Amino acid sequence: MARISLIIPALNEERSIGETLDSLSRVHGIEETIVVDGGSSDLTVSIAESHGAHVIQTGRGRGIQLHAGAAASSGDVLWFLHADTSAPLDAAEHIAAALTAPNVAGGNFALVFNGGTRPARVLTRAYPHFRRLGLCYGDSGIFVRRNVYEAIGGFQPYPIFEDLDLIKRLKKRGRFVHLDCALTTSSRRFEGRSFTWTFARWTGMQVLYWAGVHPNRLGRIYAPIRSAASTTAEKNVRA
């Protein structure tokens, strides 16, 4: 079975990282778990270390963090997972089975958003349609052969859409497969704010990306939107 390195980017994830790592510790076939911290000001690092993860620290930004985690890993297969996502016990076995086909460069999982809220229900129903359109994101647990990852240059240090960029380049090297096995992730980014407005803004950003606007420029557009949304959500949590 292929040696799988699990790589998790984190930033101020003390509320979820422990539960995530506990869940993933029961997944069969993971060689190592690396948490890449982007400068947390909370207890993320100490919690991750206490749960047995190897923690490295880098600059902030998923593209930067994911690439650093890949460089620090030793597995034949790299599996990138968000800090608020859990996987079924046989997830790594599904990855290994998919990669028995030599023309498969990588892939991702089906996705279920947890909770009984409207955003969770809508996103869970919508995600299969996104996949049929070729839209796959980092929260779906992207996995890739190390040699292919290194050949294409890995994640770029983009502030946004580093996942879409990687998948686009992966598909030029081989098949990108979609597993029916489902991960469970949080819909928290849509909680405490207008779901319709948040989803519309995110859709607009993707339209600009596919129209050719560079991720660095999109990051400058998105930064104040994300900052305002995070501030609103935090106020709602405290209320």
Disulfide bonds with the S-S distance in Angstrom:
none
